[in-house]
Amino acid sequence: WGCIPTKALLKSAQMYTELSHAEDYGLSVGSTGFDMGKIIDRSRGVVDKMTGGVKFLLKKNKVDLIMGHGRIEPGNMVVVKDDSGKETSYSYKNVIIATGGRARTLPNLPVDHERVITYKDALALKQKPEKMLVIGAGAIGIEFAYFYNSFGTDVTVVEVVENILPIEDDEVSKQLTRSFKKVGMNIKTQTMVESIERKGESVSALLKVGDKSEQWTGDYVLVAIGVQGNVEDIGLEKIGIRPERSFIKVDEFYRTGVPGVYAIGDIIGPPLLAHVASHEGIIAAEHIAGHNPHPINYSQVPGCTYCIPQVASIGMTERKAKEEGRNYKTGKFPFSASGKAVASNHTEGFLKVIIDAESEEVLGVHIIHPEATELLAEASVIMSHEGIATSVANTIHAHPTLSEAMMEAFADSLGQAIHI
């Protein structure tokens, strides 16, 4: 119910959009349509295939899989209740808590899972909303806003702060806002939702923009205001673990304050990303096994948002560099100057880099483009291996490729750009 099913949905949206622009490529495909039920079913099929693969890997590596609801009990015990209600106790030397998270809700935004929904409900919604309000412009809200807008839903996105995708670089957020408005999406930043009221098959929301209030009415509201950890009813209080704001505190090896008890993933708080949780699990397991794993550098975690255009980033934003008083320089390469992007008819967006003005250390890389998420890996390698701007600018990149934008942006940060 997370990253994989949404990417399957978003691929359907991307394909539908591409087909609507077939004539731009000299193609005639006739009329296009969609079946939301089949789109949802395909998404669930992708999930089933992936989970089946994971189960195979567990079996292949002789890992026992016990299905049921587990809770930790004093005395190094875990009790598992299966679907029939039968409870079985297991002893442990070490245990890793990885119960994940769920959509956060607020008292003034009551979710009924029918017309006022969360991302999990949206993943199974087999009818197209006519008019939807998306509350929250983080990655989850933005991806669903793009998805429904692509199929003709009248989408309004509400965000309480100044920019959508507020953790991203300001230039990227502003570019995405322009892109979304261009395709008819309504973006309302610095706007609060004071209340929601359902009336039959419609939902009304009272929005507050500065000192003014306005009413929104439609058929669905998607609440995407964040994630909270699944800390209830798993026995934490019995062993002395007290979560803070629904998250468990851990050290760099994911040890809680209780000997033998580790925690990883969404349950320990941001960044709430599957690839981060995976690495946290590896480190916890290696530490339990007596190895000496290298802790994660959380300042170098890549993040991706899979709308179109996609957004991908790693490291500092320019705003953060200013706040820290860093002596920095920026470089930027617009995809409108990329031969591959022009040939692909995907020229909106840019690749921006932030470097230390003296050492040329790479502080951050920010990309907005339909293929941004596939371009980010190079930046991750550069930063994890302490690469500098000159080395990237002097590295020959194949032509014509979108990846040339990385080389060009670093060249621009050094005042050496020749193609812009």
N, C-alpha and C positions, 0 to 999 in steps of 0.2 A: 504493500500500500504506500509506496514511496517513490524513489527515483526512477526505477525501471518502468512502471506502468505509466507515469506521466510522460516519459520520453517516447513511449509507443503512441500515446495520444497526440503528442506534439508532432510526431513524424507524419501522422495522418493529416494534421492541419497544414503542415508544410507542403505536403504533396498536393493537397487541394488548392492551396494558393498558387503553387507552381503551374498547375494545370490551367488555372484561370488566366495565366500570362503566357500560355503556349504560343500565341500569335507573335509575341515578341521574339520568339526563336524561329519563326517561319513555319510553325506547325499548326495544323488544323485538327482539333480533337473533338469537335462538335460540342454538344452541351455536357456539362458536368453536374453531378449531384453527389449526395452523400447519404449514408445510413448511420445515424448516431449509434444505434444499437450494435451494428457490426463493428463500428470503430471501438466501442467499449469492449466488445467480445474479443477483438484482436488484442487489445491491451492486456486483458486477463489471460489470454493464451500465451502471450510473451512471458508473463509472470510465471505461469505454470511451467513453462519450459525451463526458465531459469531456476526456479525452486527445485524442480526435478533434478537439474544438474548438480545443485548443492547437496541434495540428499544422496546422490550417487557418490559424490566426493567424500561425504561423511562415511558412507558404507565402505568405500574403497580404502579409506584410511583407518578402518576399524574403530570408528567413533560411535558409541551407543547413543541413539536418539530416543529420548523419552518425552512423549507428548503429554501435556497437561499443564495445570497451573501450579507453579512452584512458590514456596515461601521458605525463608531461612528461619531456623529455630536455634535456640541456644544449644551449645554442646556440639558445634560443627555438624549440624544436621540440616538437610533440605527435605521438605515434605512436598510430594507431588500428588495433586488430585487429578484423576483422569475424568473423562467425560461421564463415566458412570457414577462418579462420586467416590470411588475407591481411593484411599490415600496410601502412599508408599513412602517410606523414609529411606534416605540415603545419607551416608556419612561422607564428609569431605575433609581434605587437608587444606585445599585452596578452592575458592569459588569466585567466579567472575560474574558480576551482575551486568547484564546487557539487555534490560527490558525496554529500551527505546523510549520514544516519546509519542505524544498525541497532540492534536490541535489545542491550542490554548483558547479559553473562552473567558468572557467577562459577564458580570451580572446584567449589565445594560444591553448585552448582545446575546439574548437567549437563543440557543441553537435547538431547532426541533427536528433536524435531519431530514426534513421534507422540503421546505421552502427556504429555510435559513440553514445553510449547510456548511460543512467543513470540507477540506480537501479530500478526505476519505469518501464522503458522500458523492463528491463530484466525480471521483474515479469510477463510480458505478451508475451515474446519471445517464439514462438511455434516451432522454428527450432533450432537444435543444432548447435552452431558455430563450425567450424572446427579448427579455430585458433583465440584465443582471448587475447588481452592485457588488463590487469586490472590495472588502474592507481590509486594507493592508497591502502595501506595495513592496514587500520583500519578494524573494525568489518564488515562493509558492503562489502568492497572489498574482504576480506578474505573469507567470507561466500559464495559469488558468485564464487570466484576462486575454492573453494572446490567443489561446486555444479557442475560446468561445467567440471572440471577435472574428476569427478566421472563418467561422461557419455562419456569420451573419447576426450573431447576438449583439444587441445594443448594450455595450459594456461601459460602466463607469467605475473608475478606480479611485478610491479615497485613501489618502495617506496623511498622517498627522504632522509629519515633518516636511521640510522644504522640498525634498527630492524623492522620486521613486527610486527603488533600489538604493536606499540611503547609505549603505555601507560601501558602495562603489564610488569611484572617482566622480567628482561633480560634473566634469565634462561628459563622461559616459552617461550619467543619469539624464543630463539635459538632452543629449543626442537621442537617447531612447524615448524620452518624452516627445520629442519632435517626430520620431518615426511612428509612434503609436497614434499621435494626433493625426498624422497624415492618412492613416487607414481608418479614421473615424472613431477612435476610442476617446472617451471623455476622461481626462486626468484632473483630479482635484487634490492638490497638495495643501498642506497646512489646514487641513479640514478634519474635524472630529465628527464621529457618529454618536449622537447623544442618546438615541433610542431606536428600537426596531419594533414594529407591530405587524403581526400577520392578520390579514382579513381575507379569509377563504383561500382563494388561489393566488392572491396577490400579497405583496409585502411592502410596507412603507417604512422609510427611515428618515429621521430628522437629522439633517446635517448642519453643522455649525462652521461657518467660514468667517473667521475674525469675529466681529460683533454681530454678524448677520446669520440668520437661520434660513434654511430652505428644505423643502420636502422632496424626497425621491420616492417614486413608486414603480415597482416592477414585479416580476414573478419569482425571482430568486435573489437571495443574498448569500454570498460566499464569505465566511469569516476566516480570514487568513492573517491573524495578528500575532502569530508566533507559535512556539512549541513548548510544552511542559513535559517534564519527565514522568514516566510511569513508576512512581515510587510507592503507591498505595498497595496495601494488602500483600506485600512480599516479605514481611517480617523484619524490616529495617529497625523499627523501634525496639524490637526484642533483643537485638544484638548491639544496641547503642549507637546506631547511625541515625543522625538527624539531618535530613536534607534541608537545603536553603533555597527557597523559591523553587521547589520541586527538583532540585539538582543535588547530586552527591559530590562532596569535595574529595579530591584525590591528590596524590603527589605525582611526580613526573613518571612514575612507573605504574600509576593507576591503583595504588594501594589506598584503601580507605583508612580510617583510624582504627579499624578492627583487624587484628592479625589474621592473615589468611583470606581476607575479603577484598577483592578488587572490583572496580567498576569502570566501564568503558562506554563510549558512544553517546547518544543523545541524553542518557541518564546523568551525564556529568556536565552537561551544558554546552554552550557554543564553543567552536563552530559545529553546527548540527549537520554534518556531512558524512555520507556513507564511506567515502574513501578515507576520511580521518578516523572514523570508528574502526575500520579495518586495520589500519596501522596501529591504533591503540590496542587492539586485540592481540596483534603480533607482539608488541612490546610487553604487554601483561603476561602473555604465555611464555615468552622467553625469560622474563624475570622469574616467574614461577619455576621454570626449568633450571634456574641457576646460572643463566647466561648474564652478560653485561650489555643489555641493549642500549642503543643511543636514543635519548629522549627526542620527541618531536619538537621541531622548531616551529611554533605556531605562527610566527611572523612570515613563514614561507608556505602557507597552505593555499593551494589553488582553489578558486571558487568559480562556479559556472551557473549561468541562468540560461535556459534553453528556449526562450522566445525567439522570434525572428524580428530584428537581428539579435543574435545571441550576444551575451555579455560574459566575458571571462577575465579573471584578474588574479594577480598574486602580489603580495607585498604591500607597501605603503601606497596610499592615495596621495595626491599632491596636497590635499588639505591636512593630512597627518604629518607630512614632511614640514609644512609650515608651522604646525602646532608644536613640533619638537625642535623648531629652530634650526633645522638642517640647512646646510649650504648645498643646494641642489640645482640641477638643470633638468629640463624636460626635452624630449624629442617626440615628434609625431609624424606619422605617415598616413595620409588619407587613402582609402582603398579606391577612390576615384582615379588615383594615379597608378593603380596596379593593372597591368595588362591582363592578368588572369581574371581579376575581378570584373574588368570591363567585358571580357569575352564571356563571362558567366552571367552578366547582367545583374551582378550584386555589388554595386559600387558604394553603397552607403556605409558610413562608419569609418573607423580609424584604429590604428594601433599606437598607443602612447607609452613612452617609457620615462621613468624618473631615475636619475642617477646622482650619486654624490659628486659635487662639482670638483672636488680635489682628487679623490681616490678612484673615481669612476665606478665605484661599487654600485651594483644594480639594486635600487631600493624598491622599485615596483614596476609592473607591466600591466597595462589595461587595454582590453580589446573589445570593440563592438563591431560585429559583422556576422552575417549568417553562418560563417564557419569558425567563429571565434573560439569555441570550446576545443576544437581540434588543433588550433594554433598555439594554445597556451603551454603545452608540454615542453616546448623548447625553453620557454621562460623559466619553468620549474627547474629544469636541468641547469640552466645558466646560474640561477640563484643558489641552488643547493651545492654547486661546485665553485661558488665564489668567483664566477666569471665577471669580467669588467667590460665596459662599453666598447673599448677599442677592439677587444678580441672578437666580439660579436660583429661589429661593423666590418672587420677585415675577413670574416668567414664567408666564403663564396656560397651563396644560396642558389639553388637551381632556378632557372628562368624558363618559362613564366610560371611562377607559383605564388600562392598567397603568402607563403612563409617568407618571401623576400621582404615583406613589410617589417619583419623583426629587424633585419639587417638595416633597412632604410631608416627606421625610427631611431636606432642607436647611432647611426651616422648623423642624423639630424641633431641628436643631443650633443654631438661633438662639433657641430658646425660644418660637417663634411658632406651633407646631403647634396646629390647632384640630380635627383629625379623629381624634386618638388621645388 
